Amino acid sequence: MEMKKLVILGSWFAWIRTFYNLQNKGFDITVVDKRDNMLLKPMMPEVAYDGKNIEKTKFDLKSVIEKHGHTFINTWVKIVNPKENTVELENGETLSYDYLFVTTWAYKDFNAVKGLEEFGYSVCDDVHAMKLAKAVENFKWGKIVIGSAKSVWGTRVKCPPFLAPCEGPIGESMFMMDYVLRQKGIREKCTIDVFTPGEIFFEDIWNDVRGAVGWLMWAKWLNLHMAKVTTEVTAKSIKFEDGTELEADMVIMIPVYKWQQFLIDSGLGDEKGFLPTDEQMRHLDYKNVFGAGDINAMTQPKLGHLAMMQADIACSTLMNEITGSGEIKPYTPEVLCIMNMWGGEAGCVYSDIYFRPKDGNDLVWHNNWNVKWKKFLDDYMLNNNGKIPPEIGTASFKWMIKHFGFGKKWS
Ligand SMILES: Cc1cc2nc3c(=O)[nH]c(=O)nc-3n(C[C@H](O)[C@H](O)[C@H](O)COP(=O)(O)OP(=O)(O)OC[C@H]3O[C@@H](n4cnc5c(N)ncnc54)[C@H](O)[C@@H]3O)c2cc1C
């Protein structure tokens, strides 16, 4: 029987999960990415605030993919022709496909906020994390401002309209920066102000976890400002849409998350350029196109955990279509993450109450050795070329947060 051609376009959590799910299921797989290595982004705060070696946060893509007998092409995607089932690449090649998985990033637009690229810092990728690491190392004392830019989303699919797509790295940045300044012995000479474009900090969780985070922020002298939409970063300040301004010697930001232009040019994006799919991760207009991860219009918040969940659903949908059997997993969005606070301290968050107001959980488990979980997970992914521990690991982790954590829990 002729093998079906499957093309995977870019990404991280979602592509690797798709690849491992389908690599031995009778497909001829081609992965296209303009990066030749996979960066473990949850390690970027450690690069920025603890000088972790960047080489220990990534692995080579080509050898991993070819080891399983599939193809990796290291180039940009130019355009997809979904009516002809082809993808044009920047290197001049045209690929044909039976099935297409779009798992590219939501583009991080550092130029959308004036002055951010020139005067500001970020933990969002390797280049910016290393630039921040240098600045943190050389920081003497002063005013630090940390927050997220406002992003906008399309309306073709129903999803929470969060203004900040992923505030976890903001939480990690404020706590880790506080720890670094205390280690340097200069905390008294510094201020840390934190802002969010949302009406509330951490839009995607609820009051129990927010309350716990708020208490820790108070204890660690972190000042919070809400409904602050950034307009400009200068050498000495950050300016907001409401006319206010904060003095700043260092601004650390999550930039605007944007669409991919090639999806708009290809007629695959919604009105904001994100990929609209149903809850089985199938494109609303093209049956053989699937999408998972940050680029999927449904993904809110933009989390690797949800990217993996979506990749599993997309794969089970496809296998069900081909074999006529197999369970299609339901989409049950939730926040499940470990917020590294440094010095061994970390908070494990499990919250799905936003999505299930009647019977959801809103839990945090904070202690002085939780960071070991994060290290275990990061190292496992790195040493196993992007694989995560078996499903039982996630279930046990949730069980522990439910039993040892603080907040609202439902059985
Ligand atoms: C600092 C930080 C910490 C985080 N920590 C966590 C965490 O602890 N837990 C969690 O669940 N989530 C976490 N997240 C979120 C998580 O990283 C994202 O949800 C996940 O990585 C989704 O993938 P991405 O959009 O980041 O893709 P990326 O990792 O950016 O990958 C996108 C890939 O697509 C490629 N690409 C894009 N466009 C094209 C094109 N046109 N042609 C070819 N290739 C292309 C890029 O080269 C890139 O390799 C964190 C995010 C950040 C920034």
The ligand as an ORCA input file, in Angstrom:
! r2SCAN-3c Opt
* xyz 0 1
  C      10.024     31.581     28.247
  C       8.880     30.680     27.978
  C       8.599     29.677     28.896
  C       7.532     28.820     28.675
  N       7.278     27.836     29.598
  C       6.260     27.004     29.375
  C       5.989     25.963     30.317
  O       6.669     25.835     31.337
  N       4.960     25.130     30.053
  C       4.184     25.246     28.936
  O       3.263     24.442     28.748
  N       4.417     26.235     28.018
  C       5.430     27.097     28.210
  N       5.664     28.084     27.298
  C       4.834     28.171     26.100
  C       5.371     27.219     25.035
  O       6.733     27.480     24.828
  C       4.614     27.393     23.715
  O       3.255     27.268     23.923
  C       5.059     26.329     22.725
  O       6.444     26.430     22.514
  C       4.370     26.472     21.380
  O       5.276     26.573     20.385
  P       5.850     27.968     19.871
  O       4.771     28.776     19.296
  O       6.625     28.530     20.956
  O       6.752     27.482     18.752
  P       8.289     27.696     18.683
  O       8.955     26.947     19.753
  O       8.594     29.123     18.471
  O       8.525     26.950     17.388
  C       7.984     27.381     16.165
  C       8.820     26.790     15.091
  O       8.213     27.043     13.856
  C       9.219     27.454     12.968
  N       8.592     28.291     11.972
  C       7.758     29.315     12.205
  N       7.359     29.842     11.034
  C       7.930     29.114     10.062
  C       7.872     29.154      8.650
  N       7.125     30.046      7.977
  N       8.625     28.266      7.962
  C       9.392     27.352      8.615
  N       9.455     27.260      9.965
  C       8.735     28.127     10.665
  C      10.233     28.182     13.855
  O      11.518     28.123     13.307
  C      10.174     27.407     15.149
  O      11.124     26.385     15.252
  C       6.722     28.967     27.505
  C       7.000     29.987     26.594
  C       8.070     30.831     26.816
  C       8.343     31.903     25.807
*
